[in-house]
């Protein structure tokens, strides 16, 4: 599971790659035909460089829609942002208890519990204390890791509509492995409700509504995990979501130490170089990419089959790429 880096290698590079999804020639041709205009917003969501592009017949209406989407993103950040000390997740981590959690917090926690159980605890949001330990430079301290692992256990969270409560001392959570997907779906659903059926939503995860202006799937670049500044291949995306996880781009001192932690060992997961997951919903792609990266090759096929419509492209340590 991922900790709290403000712009993780996965979020930053997924956005960079998916910026290739808007074909310049297609936009020019569309403009000459006086069809729908591309209206683009760029900003930040949960620390990730973000963008929304939608194609609209009425640019003014599109701009008003973008303002509503910005407002919704800010509202969700006040729930899930670890950088905002007044957010719900920050309050929960500080107090160990959250009374009357919002419907959005409950929804993400319930999705997390499903994936925690489905992945045999490979996906576990309670890894946040490991992040704090590695940030001190003590990631090689076996005794310190052993002590921290006593607080890493998602099954020790009481969860219902009235409250969320940690039932072990020193617990803390990061929802970075699933909340971006949830927000991406929320914004995509709002766009659908506004009547938009052609858009790219890039909020740490990528979701395509419809297809590109020529009616073909969007083409989203997939990072080369051995050379993260380069694109390895292109993934077609239409009415689907993409999430990419890899240990490159945010490292701690010590060989192989990065921010995607194995909750059982307290060490960074290193069975894969990269995992890319496509699924109908971004929340599923987001959570699955992290779960697969931690679970490793043996468990990966069963995990993918458990989520309808999901598929994965995984890169092994030796550079072999497999499609699941």
PyMOL commands that set and color helices and strands:
alter all, ss='L'
color gray80, all
select helices_A, chain A and resi 9-21+24-32+59-80+88-95+103-118+125-135+142-151+154-156+179-193+282-295+297-305
alter helices_A, ss='H'
color red, helices_A
select strands_A, chain A and resi 37-45+48-56+97-99+157-159+163-166+199-202+206-209+218-224+227-237+240-246+272-279+311-316+321-323
alter strands_A, ss='S'
color yellow, strands_A
deselect
rebuild
show_as cartoon
